[in-house]
Amino acid sequence: MSNLCRDDFDSGPKHVFSIEDGLWLGNLTAAIDLSFLKKNKINYILTVDSCPLPEIILELRNIHIKYIQVTDMDGEDLLSHFDSAYEFIKNGQENSSVLVHCYFGISRSTSIITAYIMKKYQISFDDAFQRVKNKNSAALPNVGFQAQLILYQILGWKIDKNNMQFKLFRLKIAARKVKKVKILPQDCIDVIKGDPSLVSARPDPKVYRCRKCRRIVALQSNLLPHYSNENLSWKDSKWSSDYSGSQLCSDTIFVEPMSWMSVSQSESGKINCPKCRSKLGSYSWTMGCQCQCGAKISPAFYFVPSKIDYSGFLQNVQATV
């Protein structure tokens, strides 16, 4: 997909709207209209599309371009780009004018500008989107992007990689990509967490150990909690709040994927202790797992409770890898 180009595309009539001073929303035709760019002093272009702008635009010396390669599909990750897009647009507005565009100027570009306005004015998704809608009545992020914008609001208009809801979101994105290409792509490698056996300056107070050899296999912060008979979804806002309670299920221990598990090269398999090789559980990126309580978790990386002990972390004793 990265080898595609726009040089031979007919993008149709120009559609472009001034959202606020120095900020424009448009389609591809607007982005390649040199007279329009010059007239409105647009020196910053943010492209959100499946392929970049034509060479005639990319080679312009006075144009700063940011390219986000995303298709207009519900399962695409636009959320992870909101912070960097904000900085680009902010810089562009401070120095000249900015055009944010996708192919049609309806979904992806609207999502980016809505996220920018949310963060700039510290307002809700509904309020920010209405501002955009007032300028372009056709503006409409797809339902997946709308859910991501709502999560961005919950996160306080900045990406928090330690937030449980964001973790679940990234795992779902990774699972979709694994389903397509059968291995974990490099752009999703962030979902694989580090080896918890390595002693850190501020370790978790509780850890999970292999019952047979006592090797640390997970930290408390690696746990992916779920409620009895309730499917785990990244769209559920309670995972961004205090979700502790007696209703949390302990029938199966679901965790984040970790580097010692070696789960990036196949869709599913066993999880064995890296020290004694005892089977601790299993994983599946695409099929997930149904807990005994009835909850469906997907993707799933889980330990069988009888194979694991939950204990305190001894800071003065280095774990054996």
VMD Tcl script that draws the C-alpha trace (Angstrom):
set ca {
  {0.00 0.00 0.00}
  {2.88 2.39 0.69}
  {3.91 2.25 -3.01}
  {0.64 3.71 -4.26}
  {0.62 7.25 -5.62}
  {-1.99 9.80 -6.63}
  {-0.50 11.03 -9.91}
  {-3.06 9.29 -12.12}
  {-6.14 9.72 -9.92}
  {-9.17 11.80 -10.90}
  {-10.44 13.05 -7.56}
  {-13.51 14.91 -8.83}
  {-14.78 18.40 -7.90}
  {-13.06 20.42 -5.21}
  {-14.70 20.47 -1.78}
  {-13.07 22.65 0.85}
  {-14.29 24.49 3.95}
  {-12.78 27.04 6.32}
  {-13.24 25.63 9.82}
  {-11.59 28.54 11.63}
  {-8.86 31.07 10.90}
  {-5.94 29.26 9.33}
  {-7.60 25.83 9.28}
  {-9.20 24.24 6.23}
  {-10.96 20.92 5.70}
  {-11.06 19.49 2.20}
  {-10.73 16.64 -0.24}
  {-7.85 15.51 -2.43}
  {-8.76 17.92 -5.23}
  {-8.33 20.86 -2.87}
  {-4.92 19.59 -1.79}
  {-3.58 19.51 -5.35}
  {-5.07 22.87 -6.41}
  {-1.96 25.06 -6.48}
  {-3.89 28.29 -7.04}
  {-6.13 27.57 -4.04}
  {-3.15 26.79 -1.82}
  {-1.36 29.97 -2.86}
  {-4.42 32.21 -2.57}
  {-5.15 31.05 0.99}
  {-1.49 30.99 2.07}
  {-1.62 27.29 2.90}
  {1.89 26.09 3.66}
  {0.94 23.05 5.75}
  {-0.95 20.04 4.41}
  {-1.97 17.06 6.51}
  {-2.92 14.10 4.33}
  {-4.99 11.28 5.85}
  {-5.34 8.77 3.05}
  {-4.31 5.37 1.74}
  {-1.53 6.91 -0.36}
  {0.39 10.20 -0.39}
  {-0.07 13.30 -2.51}
  {1.26 13.48 -6.09}
  {4.91 14.37 -6.59}
  {3.98 17.80 -7.95}
  {2.81 18.74 -4.44}
  {5.39 16.78 -2.46}
  {8.22 18.54 -4.30}
  {7.03 22.07 -3.46}
  {9.68 23.70 -1.30}
  {7.36 25.98 0.66}
  {4.87 23.28 1.67}
  {5.17 21.26 4.89}
  {3.45 17.91 4.58}
  {2.45 15.31 7.16}
  {1.16 12.00 5.86}
  {-0.96 9.59 7.90}
  {-1.59 6.35 6.04}
  {-5.08 5.25 7.06}
  {-8.00 3.88 5.07}
  {-11.59 4.89 5.81}
  {-12.55 1.70 7.64}
  {-14.05 1.25 11.11}
  {-11.19 -0.96 12.27}
  {-8.37 1.47 11.42}
  {-6.40 3.19 14.17}
  {-6.64 6.95 13.83}
  {-6.59 7.59 17.58}
  {-2.85 6.95 17.90}
  {-2.19 9.80 15.45}
  {-4.30 12.46 17.16}
  {-1.51 13.92 19.32}
  {1.04 14.25 16.51}
  {-1.62 15.65 14.17}
  {-2.50 18.24 16.81}
  {1.10 19.43 17.00}
  {1.38 19.66 13.22}
  {-1.86 21.64 12.84}
  {-1.02 23.90 15.78}
  {2.37 24.71 14.29}
  {0.78 25.33 10.91}
  {-1.83 27.70 12.29}
  {0.83 29.65 14.16}
  {2.93 30.11 11.02}
  {0.47 30.25 8.13}
  {-2.58 28.15 7.23}
  {-3.26 24.41 7.28}
  {-5.29 22.13 5.03}
  {-6.36 18.78 6.45}
  {-7.67 16.47 3.77}
  {-8.53 12.89 2.91}
  {-9.87 11.58 -0.39}
  {-13.45 12.84 -0.07}
  {-13.01 15.24 2.85}
  {-15.78 13.58 4.84}
  {-14.58 11.00 7.38}
  {-10.84 10.81 8.05}
  {-10.04 14.51 7.72}
  {-13.13 15.39 9.75}
  {-11.94 13.04 12.50}
  {-8.49 14.64 12.64}
  {-9.88 18.18 12.76}
  {-12.48 17.20 15.36}
  {-9.74 15.74 17.57}
  {-7.70 18.92 17.10}
  {-10.59 21.16 18.14}
  {-11.36 18.91 21.12}
  {-7.80 19.21 22.39}
  {-7.35 22.88 21.53}
  {-10.49 24.02 23.33}
  {-10.73 21.16 25.87}
  {-14.26 20.32 24.76}
  {-16.27 17.15 24.17}
  {-16.49 15.17 20.97}
  {-20.10 16.25 20.46}
  {-19.28 19.95 20.81}
  {-16.19 19.78 18.61}
  {-17.90 17.76 15.91}
  {-20.80 20.20 15.85}
  {-18.37 23.03 15.14}
  {-17.05 21.13 12.13}
  {-20.54 20.12 11.04}
  {-21.61 23.76 11.09}
  {-18.96 24.48 8.46}
  {-19.36 21.30 6.40}
  {-22.75 19.61 6.63}
  {-21.38 16.49 4.90}
  {-18.73 15.91 7.57}
  {-19.18 12.48 9.13}
  {-16.49 10.26 10.73}
  {-17.21 6.56 10.37}
  {-18.52 4.82 13.50}
  {-15.10 3.43 14.40}
  {-13.50 6.87 14.30}
  {-16.36 8.30 16.34}
  {-15.71 5.72 19.05}
  {-12.01 6.64 18.99}
  {-12.84 10.33 19.34}
  {-15.00 9.54 22.36}
  {-12.11 7.59 23.86}
  {-9.80 10.55 23.17}
  {-12.17 12.68 25.22}
  {-12.14 10.12 28.04}
  {-8.33 10.09 27.96}
  {-8.30 13.84 28.53}
  {-7.24 14.70 24.95}
  {-3.88 12.93 25.13}
  {-2.76 9.37 24.56}
  {-2.17 7.43 27.77}
  {-0.56 4.10 26.95}
  {-1.12 2.88 30.51}
  {-4.87 3.43 30.32}
  {-6.69 0.08 30.29}
  {-9.22 1.18 27.69}
  {-6.45 2.33 25.36}
  {-4.56 -0.94 25.91}
  {-7.67 -2.89 24.90}
  {-8.10 -0.68 21.85}
  {-4.55 -1.27 20.65}
  {-4.86 -5.02 21.21}
  {-8.00 -5.09 19.08}
  {-6.24 -3.15 16.31}
  {-3.30 -5.57 16.48}
  {-5.60 -8.59 16.36}
  {-7.27 -7.35 13.18}
  {-3.90 -6.96 11.51}
  {-2.72 -10.39 12.64}
  {-5.86 -11.87 11.11}
  {-4.88 -10.34 7.76}
  {-1.16 -11.05 7.62}
  {-0.87 -13.99 10.09}
  {1.90 -12.32 12.12}
  {2.09 -9.21 14.28}
  {3.08 -6.20 12.11}
  {5.86 -3.92 13.25}
  {3.48 -0.98 13.71}
  {1.70 -2.95 16.44}
  {4.77 -4.13 18.31}
  {3.92 -1.70 21.12}
  {1.26 -4.11 22.39}
  {4.00 -6.59 23.34}
  {5.12 -5.63 26.83}
  {8.56 -6.16 28.32}
  {9.72 -9.16 30.32}
  {8.33 -8.71 33.87}
  {11.13 -10.77 35.39}
  {13.52 -7.88 34.90}
  {13.73 -5.95 38.15}
  {12.63 -2.34 37.78}
  {13.16 0.66 40.02}
  {9.52 0.64 41.06}
  {8.21 -2.92 40.63}
  {4.58 -3.87 41.09}
  {3.81 -4.92 44.67}
  {2.33 -8.20 43.43}
  {3.48 -10.53 40.68}
  {2.44 -13.75 39.00}
  {4.93 -16.64 39.11}
  {5.19 -20.02 37.47}
  {4.09 -22.42 40.21}
  {6.72 -24.99 39.25}
  {9.93 -22.94 38.96}
  {8.88 -19.61 40.56}
  {9.88 -17.57 37.54}
  {8.03 -14.22 37.35}
  {5.74 -14.32 34.32}
  {3.54 -11.24 34.81}
  {3.09 -8.14 36.91}
  {-0.17 -6.99 38.40}
  {-0.19 -4.17 35.84}
  {-0.15 -6.77 33.03}
  {-3.52 -8.14 34.11}
  {-6.48 -7.61 31.77}
  {-9.46 -7.77 34.15}
  {-12.97 -8.75 33.17}
  {-16.35 -9.10 34.82}
  {-18.19 -12.40 35.08}
  {-20.23 -13.22 31.99}
  {-19.36 -9.88 30.36}
  {-17.39 -9.63 27.12}
  {-14.33 -7.40 27.27}
  {-14.64 -4.37 24.95}
  {-12.37 -1.37 24.45}
  {-15.45 0.79 23.86}
  {-16.62 0.31 27.46}
  {-15.66 3.49 29.32}
  {-15.55 1.79 32.71}
  {-12.06 0.54 31.84}
  {-10.90 4.15 32.08}
  {-12.26 4.47 35.63}
  {-12.10 2.48 38.86}
  {-13.10 -1.00 37.73}
  {-12.07 -2.87 40.88}
  {-14.68 -4.85 42.72}
  {-15.91 -8.23 43.79}
  {-17.51 -8.88 40.40}
  {-14.13 -9.19 38.67}
  {-13.69 -12.77 37.53}
  {-10.67 -14.86 38.57}
  {-11.58 -18.11 36.81}
  {-9.00 -17.39 34.10}
  {-6.05 -15.00 34.27}
  {-5.98 -12.84 31.13}
  {-2.87 -10.73 30.60}
  {-1.18 -8.52 28.04}
  {1.13 -10.28 25.58}
  {4.75 -10.11 26.76}
  {8.07 -10.53 25.01}
  {8.91 -13.85 26.69}
  {5.73 -15.44 25.30}
  {6.89 -15.42 21.65}
  {3.39 -14.74 20.34}
  {4.17 -12.40 17.44}
  {4.84 -14.98 14.73}
  {1.60 -16.97 14.73}
  {-2.13 -16.53 15.30}
  {-2.43 -18.92 18.23}
  {-0.52 -21.39 20.35}
  {0.61 -22.45 23.80}
  {2.18 -20.24 26.44}
  {5.05 -22.08 28.15}
  {7.18 -20.89 31.03}
  {10.43 -19.57 29.50}
  {12.47 -21.20 32.27}
  {11.04 -24.66 32.97}
  {8.89 -24.93 29.82}
  {5.79 -25.92 31.77}
  {2.59 -25.08 29.95}
  {1.00 -22.08 31.65}
  {-1.82 -21.32 29.24}
  {-2.60 -20.43 25.64}
  {-3.17 -17.49 23.33}
  {-5.20 -16.60 20.28}
  {-5.05 -13.31 18.41}
  {-8.07 -14.03 16.25}
  {-10.38 -16.54 17.96}
  {-9.97 -15.32 21.52}
  {-11.08 -17.37 24.50}
  {-14.27 -17.86 26.46}
  {-13.75 -17.84 30.21}
  {-15.59 -20.33 32.41}
  {-17.69 -17.40 33.65}
  {-19.07 -16.93 30.13}
  {-17.11 -13.83 29.15}
  {-15.54 -13.77 25.67}
  {-12.08 -12.21 25.51}
  {-10.49 -11.49 22.13}
  {-7.61 -11.39 21.53}
  {-6.74 -13.59 24.48}
  {-3.51 -14.38 26.32}
  {-4.25 -16.35 29.44}
  {-2.82 -18.40 32.28}
  {-4.54 -21.37 33.90}
  {-4.85 -20.36 37.59}
  {-3.62 -23.75 38.82}
  {-0.31 -23.16 37.02}
  {0.32 -19.73 38.54}
  {1.00 -18.28 41.99}
  {0.21 -14.71 43.00}
  {2.85 -13.35 45.36}
  {4.90 -10.39 46.54}
  {7.86 -9.06 44.59}
  {11.21 -9.50 46.39}
  {13.18 -6.46 45.28}
  {16.47 -7.70 46.72}
  {16.34 -11.01 44.86}
  {16.96 -10.94 41.12}
  {14.61 -13.23 39.24}
  {16.14 -15.97 37.16}
  {15.39 -15.60 33.47}
}
mol new
graphics top color blue
foreach p $ca { graphics top sphere $p radius 0.5 }
foreach p [lrange $ca 0 end-1] q [lrange $ca 1 end] { graphics top cylinder $p $q radius 0.2 }
display resetview
